[in-house]
Amino acid sequence: MMGKARRPRKGWKVTSKTASPGSLGEVLDNARFTPLGRRISVGGPKRDDENRRSTTVPQLETSGGRPERQSIPTWTAPVIEFLTDNLPGDPSVAWDHLFITAYEAGCEALAALGQAKSTLGGAEPLADPEIPEVLPRWDDVATAVVWVAAQSNLLGYRHFAGSREQPNQRGRFRPNIRASHGCGPAYLAPEAFDVFRSLGLIVGGWWTEAAETILWRDDPPEWGMDFTRNERFLVACHSALESVPADIVAEIETIALVTDKEISERHALEVRHRAQPRTKHEIRVLLERFHRDDLDDLFCRRWRLQDGWLPQDEVKRSLRLPYDPLAMEMRRAFAVRYLPHHPFLSK
């Protein structure tokens, strides 16, 4: 699979009046902030609980007298519309993920929301789409939306003012989302506002508290975040170390072992098929990288910050999100303490 490569947004210069020296306007101009055209509360963002809120359809009586409750989160429709419109391909025929991780996640999210059938190259729309009873995890869906928005240049991260040497911003859209809750400023295209609001990631031109850990899973280099020192990350690492399920223990033991037999078999294969076979040491390094990738995959599948190791019913609700920076950093922190005799797994 390919990584979440970013494509530069084509420029559109924005002009504004010059603020008075020493004024708040000058500070905002230096941060290259563009107002949204709506009132913003002073004092920072309020806590937004819309990410957890659902619209509950009234209970219906079944033939057996048992009430049947239908509950559809408010974010489902905006997410479906956003992904339908912004994944590559023709929505009436098929979406093509182009083997780009962000679009792969978007296609899987559409399938998990009952709108499409996954295919080798992407997803095909269903003739009779229907929201499933068991929905995918909110945090995974929100992450997929962020990845698709960033990949499609609908979300553009901007550097914190004064955090490091500023890149040339000429021709780039000015930020319309302010830094808050550990997240930096960003430009969000108008067509993405509805889905980000519905997921509870923004409110009133600010990032919400709920957005912070979602954005850790994209880890924009423009912000220079180091969430590995955050208390939530450290507590989650301790919990992961103290509560490893038996099936995870068995899988980790297999991953951690690079045997001499495995190396010899790979070396013999290369001797037969390569003009310049690698040495056994080089093959060991190669196999250690493969095993490290397997441990990354395990954390991406089976671990989440809020819930730790996922039981099988939660695994079924999770999306496959390879190269998740948060999961990969947890793998490193976990391996340092849990697998000290296998240092290659903590690289």
C-alpha positions in Angstrom: 0.0 0.0 0.0 1.1 3.5 -0.6 1.3 6.2 2.1 -0.9 9.2 2.5 1.0 11.3 0.0 0.0 15.0 -0.1 -0.5 16.9 -3.3 0.1 20.7 -3.1 -3.0 22.8 -3.4 -3.0 25.2 -6.3 -2.7 28.8 -5.1 -5.4 31.3 -4.6 -4.2 34.6 -3.2 -6.3 36.3 -0.6 -5.9 40.0 0.1 -7.0 41.9 3.2 -6.7 45.3 4.7 -3.6 46.1 6.8 -4.2 46.0 10.5 -3.1 48.7 12.8 0.3 48.2 14.4 0.1 46.4 17.8 -3.5 45.5 17.3 -5.2 42.1 17.7 -5.7 42.2 13.9 -2.0 42.4 13.4 -1.4 39.4 15.6 -4.0 37.4 13.6 -2.6 38.6 10.3 0.9 37.4 11.4 -0.7 34.1 12.0 -2.3 34.3 8.5 -5.8 33.8 10.0 -8.9 34.3 7.9 -12.3 34.8 9.7 -15.2 32.5 8.9 -17.7 35.3 8.8 -19.5 34.2 12.0 -19.2 35.2 15.6 -16.5 33.3 17.6 -16.7 32.9 21.3 -13.8 34.5 23.2 -11.9 32.3 25.6 -11.5 29.2 23.4 -13.7 26.5 22.1 -16.5 25.0 24.2 -16.6 21.2 24.6 -18.6 19.7 21.8 -20.5 16.4 22.4 -22.0 16.2 18.9 -19.5 13.4 18.1 -21.3 11.1 20.4 -24.8 12.3 19.8 -27.4 10.2 17.9 -30.8 10.9 16.4 -33.1 8.2 17.8 -36.0 7.1 15.8 -39.1 6.3 17.9 -39.4 2.7 19.0 -41.5 0.5 16.9 -43.5 -2.5 18.2 -42.7 -5.8 16.5 -45.1 -8.7 16.1 -43.8 -10.2 19.3 -44.4 -7.1 21.3 -40.7 -6.4 21.7 -39.8 -2.8 20.9 -37.3 -2.3 18.1 -35.1 0.8 18.5 -33.4 2.4 15.5 -30.7 4.9 16.3 -28.7 6.6 13.6 -25.9 9.0 14.6 -26.2 12.5 13.2 -22.8 12.2 11.5 -23.7 9.3 9.2 -25.4 11.3 6.4 -22.7 14.1 6.1 -19.9 11.4 6.2 -21.6 9.4 3.4 -22.1 12.5 1.3 -18.6 13.8 1.8 -16.9 10.4 1.0 -19.3 9.9 -2.0 -18.3 13.3 -3.4 -14.6 13.3 -2.7 -13.3 9.8 -3.4 -11.8 9.3 -6.8 -14.1 7.8 -9.4 -17.7 8.1 -10.6 -20.1 7.7 -7.7 -22.7 6.1 -10.0 -20.2 3.4 -11.1 -17.3 2.9 -8.7 -14.8 4.6 -6.5 -11.1 3.9 -7.2 -8.8 4.2 -4.2 -5.7 4.3 -6.4 -3.9 2.3 -3.8 -3.5 5.4 -1.7 -4.0 4.7 2.0 -6.4 7.7 2.6 -8.7 6.7 -0.2 -8.5 3.0 0.8 -9.8 4.0 4.2 -12.5 6.2 2.6 -13.7 3.3 0.5 -13.8 1.0 3.4 -15.8 3.5 5.5 -18.4 3.7 2.7 -18.7 -0.1 2.7 -18.9 -0.2 6.5 -21.7 2.4 6.4 -23.7 0.1 4.1 -23.3 2.3 1.0 -20.9 0.2 -1.1 -19.3 -3.1 -1.7 -15.5 -3.3 -1.3 -13.6 -4.3 -4.4 -9.9 -4.9 -5.1 -9.5 -1.4 -6.6 -11.9 0.5 -4.4 -15.7 0.2 -3.9 -18.9 -0.1 -5.9 -22.1 1.6 -4.9 -24.9 -0.7 -3.7 -28.2 -0.6 -5.5 -30.1 -0.6 -2.2 -27.8 1.1 0.4 -28.8 0.9 4.0 -27.2 2.0 7.2 -26.2 -1.2 9.1 -27.4 -2.0 12.7 -23.7 -2.2 13.8 -21.9 1.0 12.8 -18.2 1.4 12.4 -16.3 3.1 15.2 -16.7 6.9 15.3 -13.0 7.5 15.9 -12.1 5.4 12.8 -14.7 7.1 10.6 -13.5 10.5 11.8 -9.9 9.5 11.0 -10.8 8.3 7.5 -12.6 11.6 6.8 -9.5 13.6 8.0 -7.3 11.5 5.8 -9.5 11.9 2.7 -9.8 15.6 3.3 -6.1 16.1 3.7 -5.3 13.8 0.7 -7.8 15.7 -1.5 -6.4 19.1 -0.4 -9.6 20.1 1.3 -7.7 20.2 4.6 -4.4 22.1 4.7 -2.3 22.3 7.9 -0.5 25.5 8.7 2.4 26.0 11.0 2.0 27.3 14.5 3.0 30.9 14.6 6.6 31.1 15.8 6.9 27.4 16.4 9.6 27.0 13.8 10.9 28.6 10.6 7.8 29.4 8.6 7.6 28.0 5.0 6.7 30.2 2.1 2.9 30.6 2.4 2.5 32.7 -0.8 -0.4 31.4 -2.9 -1.8 29.2 -0.1 -5.2 29.5 1.4 -5.0 31.3 4.8 -6.2 29.3 7.9 -9.8 29.5 8.9 -9.6 27.0 11.8 -7.8 28.4 14.9 -5.2 26.5 17.0 -6.8 25.0 20.1 -6.6 21.8 22.2 -3.0 21.1 21.1 -4.0 21.3 17.4 -2.5 24.0 15.1 -4.2 26.3 12.6 -5.5 24.9 9.3 -7.5 25.7 6.2 -10.6 23.7 5.7 -12.5 24.0 2.4 -16.1 25.0 2.6 -17.3 21.7 1.2 -15.7 19.9 4.2 -17.2 22.1 7.0 -20.4 20.1 7.4 -18.8 16.7 7.8 -16.2 18.1 10.3 -18.9 19.8 12.3 -21.2 16.7 12.3 -18.3 14.6 13.6 -17.6 17.1 16.4 -14.1 18.0 15.2 -14.7 21.8 14.8 -17.0 24.3 16.4 -17.1 28.0 15.8 -13.8 28.1 13.9 -11.9 26.1 16.6 -10.7 22.6 16.8 -12.6 20.7 19.6 -11.1 18.6 22.4 -12.4 15.5 20.6 -10.4 16.5 17.4 -7.0 16.4 19.1 -6.5 12.6 19.3 -8.1 12.1 15.9 -5.5 14.5 14.4 -2.8 12.6 16.2 -3.7 9.8 13.8 -2.7 12.1 10.9 0.3 13.7 12.8 0.8 16.7 10.4 4.5 17.6 10.3 3.4 21.3 10.0 2.4 21.2 13.7 5.4 19.4 15.1 3.3 17.6 17.7 4.9 15.1 20.1 1.9 13.3 21.5 4.1 10.5 22.9 4.7 12.8 25.9 1.0 13.5 26.4 -0.4 12.0 29.6 -3.2 10.2 27.7 -0.6 8.5 25.6 1.5 7.5 28.6 -1.5 6.2 30.5 -2.7 4.2 27.4 0.8 2.7 27.0 0.8 1.5 30.7 -2.7 0.1 30.2 -1.6 -1.8 27.0 1.3 -3.3 28.9 -0.8 -4.4 31.8 -3.7 -5.9 29.9 -2.4 -7.8 26.9 -5.0 -10.5 25.9 -3.8 -14.1 25.5 -4.4 -14.1 21.7 -2.4 -10.9 21.3 0.4 -12.4 23.5 0.6 -15.4 21.2 0.7 -13.2 18.0 3.4 -10.9 19.5 5.6 -13.9 20.4 5.4 -15.1 16.8 6.1 -11.7 15.4 9.1 -11.1 17.7 10.9 -14.2 16.6 13.3 -14.0 13.6 14.8 -17.5 13.4 18.0 -18.7 11.9 16.0 -21.1 9.9 13.9 -18.3 8.4 17.1 -16.4 7.5 18.7 -19.5 5.9 15.7 -20.3 3.8 15.5 -16.7 2.5 19.2 -16.7 1.8 19.0 -20.0 -0.1 16.1 -18.6 -2.2 18.1 -15.5 -3.0 21.1 -17.6 -4.0 18.9 -19.4 -6.6 17.1 -16.4 -7.9 19.3 -13.3 -7.5 22.4 -12.4 -9.3 23.8 -10.7 -6.2 22.2 -12.4 -3.2 22.2 -10.4 0.1 24.3 -11.6 3.0 22.6 -13.4 5.9 23.1 -10.2 8.0 21.3 -8.1 5.4 18.5 -10.7 5.2 18.2 -10.5 9.0 17.8 -6.7 8.8 15.2 -7.2 6.0 13.2 -9.8 7.9 13.3 -7.7 11.1 11.7 -4.8 9.1 9.0 -7.2 7.9 8.3 -8.4 11.4 8.2 -4.8 12.7 5.7 -4.0 10.0 3.6 -7.0 11.2 3.6 -5.6 14.7 2.5 -2.2 13.3 -0.3 -4.0 11.6 -1.3 -5.6 14.8 -1.6 -2.3 16.7 -3.4 -0.7 13.8 -6.0 -3.5 13.9 -6.3 -4.4 17.5 -5.5 -1.2 19.6 -7.2 2.1 20.1 -6.2 5.0 22.4 -9.5 5.2 24.2 -10.2 1.5 24.5 -6.8 -0.2 24.5 -6.8 -3.8 23.1 -10.0 -4.4 21.2 -12.2 -7.5 21.7 -13.4 -9.3 18.6 -16.8 -7.5 18.5 -15.0 -4.2 18.4 -12.5 -5.4 15.8 -15.4 -6.1 13.5 -16.5 -2.4 14.0 -13.1 -1.0 13.3 -11.7 0.1 10.0 -8.4 -1.0 8.6 -6.2 2.0 8.9 -2.6 1.1 8.0 0.2 3.4 8.8 -1.8 5.0 11.6 0.9 7.3 13.2 -0.7 7.0 16.7 -0.8 3.2 16.6 2.8 3.0 15.2 4.1 5.3 18.0 2.3 3.1 20.6 4.0 0.1 19.0 7.4 1.7 19.6 6.6 2.7 23.2 5.1 -0.7 24.0 8.0 -2.7 22.4 10.6 -0.8 24.4 9.2 -2.1 27.7 7.4 -5.3 26.7 10.0 -6.7 24.2 13.4 -5.3 25.5 15.3 -8.4 24.1 14.0 -7.6 20.6 15.2 -4.0 20.1 14.5 -4.0 16.4 10.7 -3.9 17.2 11.0 -0.5 18.9 12.7 1.3 16.0 
